[in-house]
Structure formats: C-alpha cells, structure tokens
Amino acid sequence: MPVWAQLLIVFTAALVGALIFVPLAAATGMAVGGGLVDRPRPGEMQRRPISRTGGYGIIAAFFVALVVSLPFILKAQDRFLSEYGVTYALPKVLAENSRLIGLTLGAAFLVPFAAWDDWKRLPPLPQLIAQIGCAAIPIAFGVRMMNVSNPFPVGGDQIPLGIFVVPVTLLWIVGMINALNWLDTSDGLAGGVSMISALVLVAASLVKRTGFKEPQYTIAFLPLILAGVCLGFLVFNFPPARLFMGTGGSMFLGYALGVVSIIGGAKIATAVLVLGFPILDAALVIIRRVAAGRSPMQGGDDAHLVHQLRKAGLSVRQIALLLYGLTALFGALSISLFKEQKFFAFAAVICAIGALIVFLRRRGRLVPPHVEQHSKA
C-alpha cells in the first residue's frame, strides 16, 4: 500500500473518531452536570449551558487512530531493519517505540488531573505540579531535546544542551501545555490553531531534509492524527460553539504538540514559529500578571491579547479566522525558511505582535488586567 494511502487511512480514522467520540464525551458531560457544564454568567456572550468535556473525545479519537496507525508504523520499521541492519536500526526502532509509550503514559497521567480541574478547578500550584509530572513521563522514556539548532552560521549546526537537556525539555512541554490551555479562551481557537500547527509538522516530516535519506513517514503519522482529531472537533466548536474542549482537551493538545515536535526531531524551531502567537501571548500574560503582583497561573483576568481583540470590536469568528491566518502564515514560513532565517522570522513575529499591542493601546483598548470570575486563564 502506498504511503499516501496509509496517511489517508490514518487521517480518516482520526477525523471519524473525533466525529463520534467528541459529541459522545460532550453528552456524557451534560449528563453528569456540575462543573463539567459551562453555564452562562453575567457579562458573557454565552446564552445556554454548554458541555466542557469535548476534549476527552479528542483524546479518545487520538489513541484510536494511533492504534490504526501501528501496523503501518511497524511495517515501516521492519523495512528499516532489513535495509540498514539490526546493529544500526534496532536501537533507533526501540527508541522510537519507547517514545510512543512515553507519549501514551504521559497523556494517561494528565487526564485525571485535567478532569479534576474541569470538575472542581484545581488551584495553580497543584495544576503546575501535575503538568510537571505529566511532562516527566515522556522524558523518562527518551523524549528529550538533546540540542537546538544554531541560528547562526558560526559554531556548528547544533547547540548541545548538555546538563540542561531535562530542564529545557520539561520547560518546553509544560510551556506548550499552558500556551494551548490559555489560548482556549474563545470558540475555535485552540482546536483550529492546533490543527494548522499539526499540519505544518506533517509537512515538515514529509519534506526531505538534510541528514535523512527519505522523508520521515512514520513520524508524520502522529501530527497527522492530531490534525484529524482537531478537524473533527472543530465541526462542533467553530463559532458559535456547540461544545467546549475544557481543560482536558486544551492541555492534551499542548502536551501532544510539545512531545510530537521533539519526537519528530529538528522541529522545535518549526513549532516555535508556527505557534508564535500563543507562545508570545502566554509570555505576555505571565509578565503582566507578575507585574500586577499576581500568580502567573491564576486566571480570571482579561490579560490575553484575544480578550483585547474582542474589546477592539472583532467578533469571535473574526478572531478565530485572524489567528488561523497568522498560524498558517507562520507555518508556511517555518517550512520554507532555514535556520537563521527562522530566527529572524520569529523576531518579525515578535515585532508584529508588538505592533498589534501598540495599535490596541493607541485605540485605548488595552486596559490593565482586572479579575473576573468567569475567565478561564
């Protein structure tokens, strides 16, 4: 079976799985009730109760599609073993399988804490501890950022992280979890941005790169599955949303993107560029909350740029489409540019978001963050 057919089968399994499991998970949340249902509050645009458990359908669909992809992955590994020999290929195959196990176990660790947060809203510190524990599991199974690309032509292509491998990897995964979790403040944002980012990682895997004799087809399955489940979720979440992904969905998407970008190898720069908006938004939120004397993990304010865009008069759908366009643009740049070019492109992203902040401030829209009980993060 040709590779394109295998990829199509896996993507279809992810999409169909999401179309089945997401509404099922949402219906379960509505039946259970309590904290799993987001109810309208004063000042919100929401007019009816909406389930917050759609994200657990995303997780279920992801792993169903992963099981569907396993025969194709194992067959590709067999070809790799026969072509390059056991001595060279077997350690790489075992390492790849170990990382897949780490990805799965880390997600399994994350789910109960995310469900707890959806039900009762965990305080910031226990939530952070749970995220660190979740990130530590794939690290223990070999998901590690051993080096980073050197954006400058002096000193070699890679900068080894040495003793900082584990802390940097931990910071990356936890940072991605929070970036996507905090992005999930408006209909369609987290799911759409994650889908586009995952498709960019697929493209990065299928493009033949220096140091690889052929495209990384087996690596492409993971982000492709992620893109498929996000597309299925958006059927129900694109503005106006009929259901929400909740903490379970947003944290899982951040976790999966963070881990998959490391598993893919040499895709950290790609992920940083394509997810430039949520990453920089998270950094700005932390700075503003710390400057205000608050915990960066404590939500309930309007510190996010998405909130400021809403105040500036953009509709929820316009905000979603704007961020989709920016993510796609940054994604295209990440695929077409090389090392030092990506560095300057990310600098351009920072300047663009800075210009946006200046524009909003001059319009008198960027106000100091104030605490509100209904905001998620």
Secondary structure, DSSP 4 states (H G I P E B T S, - for coil): --HHHHHHHHHHHHHHHHHHHHHHHHHHHHHH-GGGEE---TT-S--S-EES-HHHHHHHHHHHHHHHHHHHHHHHHHHHHHHH-HHHHHHHHHHHHHHHHHHHHHHHHHHHHHHHHHHH---HHHHHHHHHHHHHHHHHTT----EEE-SSSSS-SEEE-GGGHHHHHHHHHHHHHHHHHHHTTSTTHHHHHHHHHHHHHHHHHHS--TT-SS--HHHHHHHHHHHHHHHHHHHHHSSSPSS--HHHHHHHHHHHHHHHHHHTSS-HHHHHHHTHHHHHHHHHHHHHHHHTTS-TT---S--SHHHHHHHTT--HHHHHHHHHHHHHHHHHHHHH--HHHHHHHHHHHHHHHHHHHHHHHHTT--PPP---SS---
